[in-house]
């Protein structure tokens, strides 16, 4: 089926693809990470590990086990089997498992398998349909702190909607 190509005029043989055959796409070996971090090691807390206490890392961390304590890291991935009891502070957080605590991050990605019990402070958030959130969502201001919630303007009863009504999004 295969032969070593010796550089002669004969073309090397390639595997035959049969009509109607399907080829499964390759599965990624690990969750995708932001560009520029490919050569840095990902710290993994496996599913058989329980940590009682805070976790701090200058790099990226993937949690598949249990943590009772706060997590501070550049990037955090909460795996499907993970359970976190504590706050998470990071630039990017991807949640596939259970978090019971506040999440503060520039970017938060919530998968459909996630269960979150706690407030989320973010600059950007993505939530897949099917995720469970029992949370308040607050957008960070440009300095990285939580923006103060805005309150709708009080409107006197009987006032038409065009006078004094303000829509607040965030």
Rosetta blueprint (number, residue, H / E / L):
1 X L
2 X L
3 X L
4 X L
5 X L
6 X L
7 X L
8 X L
9 X L
10 X L
11 X L
12 X L
13 X L
14 X L
15 X L
16 X L
17 X L
18 X L
19 X L
20 X L
21 X L
22 X L
23 X L
24 X L
25 X L
26 X L
27 X L
28 X L
29 X L
30 X L
31 X L
32 X L
33 X L
34 X L
35 X L
36 X L
37 X L
38 X L
39 X L
40 X L
41 X L
42 X E
43 X E
44 X E
45 X E
46 X L
47 X L
48 X L
49 X L
50 X E
51 X E
52 X E
53 X L
54 X L
55 X E
56 X E
57 X L
58 X L
59 X L
60 X E
61 X E
62 X E
63 X E
64 X L
65 X L
66 X E
67 X E
68 X E
69 X L
70 X L
71 X E
72 X E
73 X L
74 X L
75 X E
76 X E
77 X E
78 X E
79 X L
80 X L
81 X L
82 X L
83 X E
84 X E
85 X E
86 X L
87 X L
88 X E
89 X E
90 X E
91 X E
92 X E
93 X E
94 X E
95 X E
96 X L
97 X L
98 X E
99 X E
100 X E
101 X L
102 X L
103 X E
104 X E
105 X E
106 X E
107 X E
108 X E
109 X E
110 X E
111 X L
112 X L
113 X L
114 X L
115 X E
116 X E
117 X E
118 X L
119 X L
120 X E
121 X E
122 X E
123 X E
124 X E
125 X E
126 X E
127 X E
128 X L
129 X L
130 X L
131 X L
132 X E
133 X E
134 X E
135 X L
136 X L
137 X E
138 X E
139 X E
140 X E
141 X L
142 X L
143 X L
144 X L
145 X L
146 X E
147 X L
148 X L
149 X L
150 X L
151 X L
152 X L
153 X L
154 X L
155 X L
156 X L
157 X L
158 X L
159 X L
160 X L
161 X L
162 X L
163 X L
164 X L
165 X L
166 X L
167 X L
168 X L
169 X L
170 X L
